[in-house]
Amino acid sequence: GQNIDQPTEMTATEGAIVQINCTYQTSGFNGLFWYQQHAGEAPTFLSYNVLDGLEEKGRFSSFLSRSKGYSYLLLKELQMKDSASYLCAVRDFDRGSTLGRLYFGRGTQLTVWP
Amino acid sequence: GAGVSQSPRYKVAKRGQDVALRCDPISGHVSLFWYQQALGQGPEFLTYFQNEAQLDKSGLPSDRFFAERPEGSVSTLKIQRTQQEDSAVYLCASSQGSGTLNQPQHFGDGTRLSIL
């Protein structure tokens, strides 16, 4: 099966930088997604990595190392509104599946303090 | 519509009742997914449609769960003879392609189901 592991909680202060790590084990890796989810709301897409390296998108960056089964989401210049759960999700074409089903971690609850 | 729309937002039912949850995906999106999200957990896959065809239902927890997308747009997730462990948020997501490309899934706000 898929084992996706990320920290349960993190805290940081406004203006700081925070890195949320995610490790995974898959048999048919085909991409890693990061989503942001505020309480009671829909997960919203942040980033996508399928090749090794860093993808930068404004204040958010995501890194992938396929050989290590490792990704991180980097949030810079933190704002209060960044307080949310951050979900790491892997697309895995395991067992001959040809579908794009996502396997999610439990989410990392980030709290940003003033 | 502009995004994925789900209804109702909240549903309370007594144990043993049947419920139906609706999802309106983004117009033109081929792929539609249903996920179940328990409190403090990440979403877990339930089932997948490509247009009107249900190609994967391996995540449905029991035969009490049934999903359909008869015309390839709106989808309904039905749960028969609900039980307390069915209490969760049910999320619907759609994506433009067939799920094999680097296209993200766009999620609705979900239906929060509470079984008393």
Chai-1 contact restraints between the chains, C-beta under 6 A:
chainA,res_idxA,chainB,res_idxB,connection_type,confidence,min_distance_angstrom,max_distance_angstrom,comment,restraint_id
A,E41,B,D109,contact,1.0,0.0,6.0,A-B,restraint_1
A,A42,B,F107,contact,1.0,0.0,6.0,A-B,restraint_2
A,A42,B,G108,contact,1.0,0.0,6.0,A-B,restraint_3
A,A42,B,D109,contact,1.0,0.0,6.0,A-B,restraint_4
A,P43,B,F107,contact,1.0,0.0,6.0,A-B,restraint_5
A,F45,B,P104,contact,1.0,0.0,6.0,A-B,restraint_6
A,Y48,B,N102,contact,1.0,0.0,6.0,A-B,restraint_7
A,L87,B,G42,contact,1.0,0.0,6.0,A-B,restraint_8
A,L99,B,Y48,contact,1.0,0.0,6.0,A-B,restraint_9
A,L99,B,D56,contact,1.0,0.0,6.0,A-B,restraint_10
A,L99,B,G99,contact,1.0,0.0,6.0,A-B,restraint_11
A,G100,B,G99,contact,1.0,0.0,6.0,A-B,restraint_12
A,G100,B,T100,contact,1.0,0.0,6.0,A-B,restraint_13
A,R101,B,F45,contact,1.0,0.0,6.0,A-B,restraint_14
A,F104,B,G42,contact,1.0,0.0,6.0,A-B,restraint_15
A,F104,B,P43,contact,1.0,0.0,6.0,A-B,restraint_16
A,G105,B,G42,contact,1.0,0.0,6.0,A-B,restraint_17
A,R106,B,Q41,contact,1.0,0.0,6.0,A-B,restraint_18
A,R106,B,G42,contact,1.0,0.0,6.0,A-B,restraint_19
A,G107,B,G42,contact,1.0,0.0,6.0,A-B,restraint_20
